[in-house]
Amino acid sequence: MSLTKAQYRTQIQGMLDDESAKFWTAANLDILTQLTQDALWSTLLDLNPYFVSQNDTLTSLTTPGYIDADQVAGGGDLTKRIFRLQSITRDSQEYHPVDRRHIALQGGEVKAVNDQNGFTYTYLGDQIHIFPYDLTTDLEVRYSYYPTLYDGLGESTAVEWPEGHELALIMQVAANAQVKGGREDNEQLQKMADRWFNVLKAKISRNFQGPLTVFMGDTPEEWGAV
């Protein structure tokens, strides 16, 4: 069973010998935990791009036809805080990313796309523009995501983190907290944090028995292809 927000805080305070919250207030420690958790999730999702996957069905887009992917809670069209897109599908057609150099913009809208496939998308800030523009046909967006903001969770709410590997997060937050004001050398805590995070990375590196094939998440353009 996953630990709750209150249980995580208690364990971190114990590692710091700060059960009475004299060194780190609960509020400040929660913010540090949130920042650390997001940073670790970035590493995990780079290692295993499909470790978590959310699928949202959107029935309307913003004119002229883009998804608002704002990560602020409740600020965009997606239900979770997006990390990276995995797929966009509409009317049984999967769309693919188009290089920004191959589109022409005017007045905040895409006027031309130099791509023979014709079903593409591109990021413009927090906006995901989908071509050809269409405001009426439903689409599905699948993406990896960051967890719900730790600082905003209720005390008894379970924290989204790989079950059985809670020490990886606990030890890393404790190691980060220990450097405050040069109070103590955090080298031992950091070594323990690295150890438990490496155990977690080994777990998520694949979801099945081998053998593995080499997988690259880069685009052909990044390697000089067109």
N, C-alpha and C positions, 0 to 999 in steps of 0.2 A: 504494500500500500504506500502511495506517495506521501511524503511529508507535507504538512500544512505550512503556511507562511509563519505562524507562531513557532512551530517546531524548528524550522530552519533558523530563525533568529536565535532561539535558545541554544541550539548547537553551536552556532557561530560565536555567540557570546561566551560559551563555555571554552571554546578553543582559544579565546583571547583572555581568559581569566577575567572577564568583565561582565559577570552575571548581573551586577547591579546597574549596568549601563552608565558607568561614570566616565569611561573613556570615549565610547561612542553612544550617542543617544539612539534610541530605537528608530526614530524617524530618519536620522542620517545613515544608520546602518542599513535600513531598508532601501534607501536610494543607492547606496554602494552595491548592495546585493543585486538590485535591478540592472545596474550598469554592467556588473560582472557577468550576470546571467546572459545578457544580450551578446556580449563579446564572445562568450564560450559557445553560444548557439551559432554564431557566425562561423566559427571554426568547424563545428560539427556538420553544418549544412554544406560547407565547402567540401568536406570529406565524403559525405553521403547526401547528394542533392535531393533524394526522395525519402529521406529519413522521416520527414513529416510532409503531409500533402493535404491541402484543403481545396475543395471544389465548390465554387460559387456559381450559381446561375443568375445572370443579370438580364432583366427584362427591359431595361431602358438605359441609355447612355446619355452623356452630356453632349450637346450640340457642338461641333458637327458630327461627332461619333467617337468619343473617347471614354476610356475608363478612368475614373479618378482614383488613383492608388495612394492617396494621402495616408501616411501611417498614423496620423493622430486618431485616437479612438473616436469612432463615430464621424470622422471627417471626410471619409471617402466612400467609394462604392463597395469595397471589399470587407468581409466580416472579420478578417484577422490582419495583423501587421505583416505585410508582404516582405519576404526576403528576396526570392527570385521567382520569376515566372517559369512554369513548367509546360503549360500548353494553353492555347486559346482555340476553342472549337465553336463553329457556328454552322447550323444546317448540315451536319455531318462532314464539314470541311475544316481541317486543321490549318491554322494560320502559322506562318513562320516569321521570324524577325527579319527586317530589312535594314541594311546599313543606312545610317543617317545621311551619308553622302549621296544616297540615291533617291532622295526625296526633295521636292521643291516646296518651300513654305512661302505663304503670303497672307498677311493679316491674321496670323495665328492658325491658319488652316493649311492642310497639305493640298497642293494644287496638282502635283504630278509625282508618280512613283515609277522609277526605272527598274522594274522587276517583272520578268515574264510570267511568273507564277500567278501574280494578281491578288493573292490572299496573304496579306502581310500585316505586320504591326511594328511600331517603333515607340520608344520612350521619348517624351519631351518633358523633362522635369518629372513631376508626379503623374503626368498624363500618359496613358497608353493609347495611342491613336491606332485604329484598326481600319485597314483599307481593303476593299472600297468602303467608304463611310455608309453606315446603315443604322438608323435609330429605332427600327421597328422589330427586327428579328432577334430573338433571344440568343444569348451565347453563354458558354461555359468557360470559366477561367480557373485553371488549376495552378497552384503555386505553393512553394514552401514558405514558412512563416516563422516569425518570432512569437514567443509565448505572450499571453496576457501580461501587461505590465505588473511586475511584482509589487511595486509600491501601492498599486490600487486594489490589491486583493484583500478580501476579508481575512481576519486572523485565522479562521478555521478552514479557509479554502485551500485545497491541494495545489501545490505549485507544479506547473508543467515542466517536468525534467525526467530524463530516462530513469525508470525505476530500477533500484538496485545500485545506482551510481551516485547517490546523493552526496557522498563524501567529496566527489570531484568539485561540486559547487561550493560546499561548505568550506573546504580547505582553501580554495582559491579566494573566496571572500575574506576569510580570516587572514590569509597572507597579504592581501591588498590592504586590509584594515590595519595590520600591524605596523606598516611603514609610517603611519601618521605621526608627525612630529619627531621622527627618529626615535620613538619610544624604545624599540627593541629591534634587534636583528631578526628579520623575518625569513632568513635563509632556510631554516629547518621546515617551517610551515610551507614555504614555496616548493621545496623538494617533495614534500608529501602531496601538495596540490598537483604537481606535475605527474607524480606517480599515479594518482587516482584518475587524473584526466587521460593519461595514456591508456589506462585500463578501459575507460569509457570509449576512447577512439577505436581501440581494437574491437570492441563489441559492435559498433555501428558501421565499421568499414565495409561490411557486407551482411546481407540478411539471409544468406544461404551458404551451403557448403560450396567450395571451389569446384573447378578452377575459375579464376577470374580472367577477363580480358581487359586490355588497356582501354580506359574511357577518358576522353577529353571533353570538357565542357566549353572549350573555346570555340569561337566562330572561325570559319575558313579565312575570313578577312584578316584575323589576328595573326595568321600564319602565312599571309601573303597571297592567298588564293582569292579568287573572285567567284 
